[in-house]
Amino acid sequence: MSEVEEKLYQNRYRLDAGHPHIRIRDPEVCQARCTEKSCAACCPAGCYTLGPEGDITLLTDGCLECGTCRIICSEFRNVDWEYPRGGFGILFKFG
Amino acid sequence: MNERFDAIVVGAGPAGTSAALTLARGGWKVLQIERGEYPGSKNVQGAILYADSLQKLIPNFREEAPLERHLVEQRLWVLDDRSYIGSTYRSPVSNDAEPDRYTILRAQFDKWFAKKAQEAGVLLICETTVLDLLREGERVVGVRTDREEGEVYADVVILADGVNSVLARKAGIRPELGAGEVALGVKEVLFYPQESLEDRFGIQGDEGVAIEMVGKITGGMVGTAFLYTNKESLAVGIGCLLSDFRREKVPPYVLLARLKEHPALRPLLRDGEMKEYTAHLIPEGGYKAIPKLSGDGWLIVGDAGMFVNSVHREGSNLAMETGRIAAETVIELKQAGEPFTERNLHRYRQRLDQSFVMKDLRKYQHVHEVLDQNRHFLTTYPELVNRAAETLLRVDGVDKRSKEKEVVRSFRKHRSYRGLFSDAVKLWRAFR
């Protein structure tokens, strides 16, 4: 388990299987046009991973719903970001 | 849900609940909608609660709110890589005075606060995400939720949906946030046996300590770190401007791990059991980032309206204040028989301008620019003052006058007299 996965493991989530609330609009843009790939570095839950081919994989299960990825993707606006359906997603115990 | 309400409040954080509570007490039929499982389940803060704004709503909150500790000691540390220099203010609360600040756990506090609004008559619906505002022409007339037949109507809608305010962005009320307008904060909550925690900080009973940190720990980024004592846990976190995270490409959890390993913190944090890791954005754009605050049939409050005083680390109190004032504005209009038009609701902004909320935000409107354009405040100076302390305090056979000269020389080497003078002027101007 990576360092951030170990942290996220302590959190409580209610997963909305099959309904990711964040999507990459066009993966091709991430791979071919975006040079910064800030999402892979800045997401505090490590939801974005950079592949060997420069591709970006998004897994929203550990998402903390902060909004970072949407805001830093300002050059291409390639992140389609909504809140999870009511009741789903991160459920903070202490906040 | 084809019922009609006097008001709909979107969000059950401090801003939304303050608004809902005030409206319900005014005899209004209020629907409050929260997307989390319970109020607070999506909310994150350090967290320090300032009593004043809550006291205006619930004077006896100290008897029943889930408070962790009242602060008797506040420390400010300027960190170098290994050392820190700092200040401490400690004062026990005297018997005739009531504490004015407490540490809290937001998931528990928000739940309690929302309960008070429910007791006043607010109808709270959780696990419901609001997707859109409903309009008739320009006028906002209700909201569309993710429930079946989830359209609800009201005379006025109060947006208290937090820093990301999906609603405000979709409705064109507020533009997308810029990475330079928000800080990203990450935090861990570490648990300890109560006695062990109290021993570490020299506190007993409900006493608590807050440590705010600046300096090299943010790696040259504009930001601060904190350590707060709760009853049986410590909250340790760090936040920096998102634009800086983007430029430096440091994962936030790596920065937090570095902070926890700093020689000044490590002994205070040892043997803690980490039970939660959180992240949240903080609106830091200040006065200039405040959007249009009301229009036909709507008002915006709290983080959604960018109400945070980043210099003094105040936010939840501004949320409560703006929520209450928004509610009072619409109550007055209704009593006067006036409609909730853009023109009439502008009174909300006018009232805020007269309150500490806008006065404080106006006062510090240039601080971020100054820090942004003068990065040496965040790196060079912390290093210089720490080195100066070491030079002056070390007893090594060098006479004191020579030591003083060496300190002056080290400052001049990094910043000329001219640079030092202009830095002092810049800081004074930014904070005056």
Interface residues (C-beta under 8 A of the other chain):
Chain A: E3 V4 K7 L8 Q10 N11 R14 E36 S38 A41 C42 C43 P44 A45 G46 L64 E65 C66 G67 T68 R70 I71 I72 S74 E82 Y83 P84 R85 G86 G87 G89 I90 L91 F92 K93 F94 G95
Chain B: R35 G36 E37 G40 S41 K42 N43 V44 Q45 A47 L105 R106 A107 Q108 D110 C126 E127 T128 T129 T145 D146 R147 V163 N164 V166 E176 L177 G178 A179 V182 L184 V186 E188 V189 S233 L242 F245 R246 K249 V250 P251 P252 Y253 V254 A257 M274 K275 E276 Y277 T278 A279 H280 L281
